[in-house]
Amino acid sequence: MRKIQIANAKLMVVVVGAAFILGLALLAAPSNAQSLTGRWAATGPALHNGELHKSILEVTQTGSDLKGKLIALGYSVDLKGHITGSHFELFGWDSKTPLIVGDVANGELHWTQWGGEYAAKPVTPATEFPKLPYIDPPALHNVPYNGLAKTPPMGWNSWNLFAEKIDDKTVRTMADAMVSSGMRDAGYVYVNIDDTWEGVRDAQGNLQSNPKFPDMKALADYVHSKGLKIGIYSSPGPRTCGEYPASYGHEQQDARTFAAWGFDYLKYDWCSAGNIYKNEDLQAIYQRMGAALAASGRPIVFSLCEYGMGGVEKWAPAVSGNLWRTTGDISDSWQSMIGNIEQQVPTAPYAGPGHWNDPDMLEIGNGHMSADEYRTHMSLWALVAAPLLAGNDIRTMSDTTRSILLNKEVIAIDQDPLGKQASPVKNGNLETWVKPLADGGAAVGVVNLGSEAAVATVNAADLHLVGKVKTARDLWAHQDVKFTAGVYSATVPSHGVLLLRVSAK
Ligand code: GAL
């Protein structure tokens, strides 16, 4: 009996041992057995117009390293990553947070991207993206200035906070709040719908809105009835960055549609145009829409969004551009905000009435920066004469957010009719930005980039106002201050700002 038990125990050890070794072998197997190398056609969740997200993932696997590209309908992005067993992670724009996290099994990939589930199989002729023709860009000519945006456009945009969650009701209630909060009367007049409003084209090729926006004309009428203006979004590519149908091949038709609906502002985002056109074509492609807007019969502010490529600041006014992005997308962080503003420094000479450099929309009130940092954000945007497009929820904003967005003395710096863009001078952690004003005075902002409070000193000489300082006012403390012997000093908290308006004798 005992012998039998021992024999059974030995057998168990052998069986368990074998199972353990087999398990180890199975765990190790997928990395060798299943390579990710290849082209994979993926489908993801449904868009708001009923179509599906689609992309092609091109990957090369070397050992556990992955390299490749994700080509979606609306954008493409280079990827780098790794695979462990069957599990892989791929990083795109952000090297810290993976864009794609998934597994390979049975010849299929399953991954998560931006919270959506994707499934992919090797590309077949049926799942290959159709090759769309290169439409010859028009010859360059000057599209006359549309007479708009004499000062930087001010308003609100849906993208930063709502992204694809924006709909008709939210836009209407936001328009109500623009009025009740005092934003409209402070100058914020454009209520701009960003990406994800698009439906599909009808039989005549007219672009319709999707079910989130049942009646664009009625919505525009509502926003106008509040004494506000309304903006819309498209791309010169076949698809927007959110993968919705865009204006490629339909530029004149879409400009007429936007005008007929009553839109006053168009943000035109490069996105998938990069899959068809070359960077040398940028000016001509933007000119095509600039000319289409001019022919639409409605004054429409033209906002170029191509992230600063191709020296846009030099040619955007020639395509009747009123503002143009100088950077990639802002996010609600100190690094992103400061990064964007510093990136637009070289463009300073190109800002002026009717045409503005755009370091992207405001994040003030979205919750991930301190009040000091948001005051710095607002001050810097005003100093560089940037468009002021709030990106928060105006309906529920806190008193602090309100006090920042509605600081009328700071808004006046942004809206100064001279339209000069300040440039910075750095001294250790302190950065001083000086903006000459139409009345002969100047605005000066000293930003503390350091992690400790620091004493900022403003010299009349920095403002070209030696012996000429008449009055000076601290625009965040809301009080007059005095220059003594041509100097004013104050303590600035970490990531905070001293913002003065100085008038000249
Ligand atoms: C980006 C653009 C953002 C937003 C987004 C919508 O390319 O920079 O501001 O418009 O597309 O998909």
Boltz pocket constraint, residues with backbone or C-beta under 6 A from the ligand:
constraints:
  - pocket:
      binder: B
      contacts: [[A, 159], [A, 194], [A, 195], [A, 240], [A, 241], [A, 242], [A, 269], [A, 271], [A, 305], [A, 328], [A, 329]]
      max_distance: 6.0
